[in-house]
Amino acid sequence: MNASAPQVLVMAGGTGGHVFPGLALATALRERGWRVSWLGTARGIEANLVPQAGFELHTLPIAGLRGKGLAGRLLAPWRLGISLWAALVLMLRLRPQVVVGFGGFASGPGGLMAAALGRPLLVHEQNAVAGMTNRWLARVADGVFAGFPDTFPEKVAAHTVGNPVRRAIVELASPQQRWAGRSGPLRVLVLGGSLGARTLNRVVPAALALLPQAARPQVRHQAGERTLDEALAGYHGAAVEAEVTAFIEDMAQAYGWADLVICRAGALTVAEVAAAGVPAVFVPYPHAVDDHQTANAAYLVAAGAAWCLADADLTPELLADRLRGLGREELLERAVKARGSARTDATERLVDACREMARKTTRRATR
């Protein structure tokens, strides 16, 4: 890598909702000749995904307080102090032209040290309700970007750019092209996420069992490693056929195959559903901070592209009623609305912002 190439530090961690958008930007910048480093933690999903993608990972000992008990709370100030110091040392060593935070615990100390040292700081919030770290960093950032409209208060000059989505999903054929010539049972894709969704494992098989055999859809259910056996048992107990797997390697193919998706409403999932152009039944995770998944789902519900069912209200009977009578004509109409609501240039918008910040940094350095 050219030592004179611009350097970016991407900060993201904890969950795929933070990490995958960060990887999309990191990959796009690397393709354009940038040197890319990553700041995260050793416990989050980034610990595996970032090195696998070929990026240098730096970690901080920072951790959240939720569910950590007294010991965790007592250790928190020490971890924060060590993390701030480590972030400071890293900034001084790397001297990145741009620092980009996508959320997660490491973004807090990293972003604060970037601002303290005058390094250009960009923040991207994926959810419709901003997380605590990004709410803080938005006050000191040079640029604030959001996946959904009205995520930040008006006093924050945030740019709504959408969420970075994998290129293969964006490049899927239009819903009209995919639906052309389809016949036979409806195709339902159930997404439980990497950790699985026990409500979906329990309710979906039971709901399908309430439908007449001839009216049952084809089902592909991604259950996650932790709850795979539970999902398999659910379909077996309900005597319902389904293709159940822990993970789906080719998500673009899966979205392209589906007539309908049943899923949680994480920011990345909502963005992918829109970009793919497929209607959805969202069942927001009920314990999400600030109930942000319900706010995420509302974006496509308002567009007429999706339905939203509360986890607490979801029963086999309710879901069966929702599925009963659904036809491809109505689903195609909603798929078109989903595609029309998608923002598919988020990665390019963020790349452009990084370039502009790097140019400003270079101009200041040469004065």
Phi, psi and omega in degrees: 000136180296122182294341179270356179293150179297147182250131174238143173247115178266131180242116180195146179185174176096292185233163177298331180299329175272318191286316184296318174298322176298319178295323179298315179291316181301317180295317180297320179290320178299320179297337180262012173093006179284152168271129187239128170238161186229139175242123180208213176233167180276351185258339185280177181297337180294337182301331177260315188292321185292310176299323178299328179278358176089021180252146178286125183252126172250139185239153175241153181277009182298149178210160178283168181261341184297123176073015183269348179075185184297316182300317180297321180290324178291327180279344186303313180299321179296314180297321179296316180298314178298320181293320178297317179296315180297321178295321178298313180300318181296316179299318180293327181282314183281324186047057183294143174291330181217142173239130183236121180254129178251003181106172187101162189299320183292338181295331182296296178300319180297315180294320179296318179290324176299314180295319181297327181268001179077019176281135180303127184240124173248143180235134175236124178255123184278325188273163179288341173243120186294139176286165185301314182301313181289330175298319178293311185292333180301335181288335184243359184284153175277339178207136182237130183231148185225150177280335182230155177293154172060030179286322181251158175298160185301331182292344175267121182279073183271143177257124178276111184241353187085185180250137176302131183235146180306137186302321183297329179286316179300326186272007176300150175299161181296157176305320180301318179292319183289322182284339184303124177083000179290142177210177180083193184300150174298155181248118183246127177253121180252124183243115178264354182081176184296333180263355182082167178222103187299325178300315180292322178300324184275315190277319186299309179301319181294323178294317180295328179294338179280346179273147175302148183309318183290340183261001183283138180280165165288141185230132167242124186237115175267113192254349186081153183297319187293327185243020181299311181298322179297317179293317178301317180295324179298316179289321179297316181294329180271357182056045180241132179279138178198153172266107186248125180225160177289315182223160174242116184292315185254088182291328179299315179298320181295315177297319180296329180286327194282146167269335184206142176245136172245123191197170167290182185232046171298156185302317182292320178298315179299318179296320180292319178301316179293313182297322179290329185076066179216136180287159185218151164253109181270136173236087186302142176297122190288343183256013178296141181303131180059020181050041186293337180292325176296320177294322177299312183298326184302333181299312181278333175297315180297331179279355182079018184258352188205166171244156177230124179240127180293140180305317183293334182266350188287118175233161176304321181295317180295315181292321178298320178297322180293321182282329184295127177089352177292133178236167184294331181296312178294319181294324177296318178302317180288326177298318179296320178294323178298312181297323180291341180269353186284144170249107189255004182250022183301316181299315180295322178297319179289323175300315179299320179295320178296317179300315182296318178295320179295321178297319179295319179298317181295319180296319179296321183291334184266358179282000000 
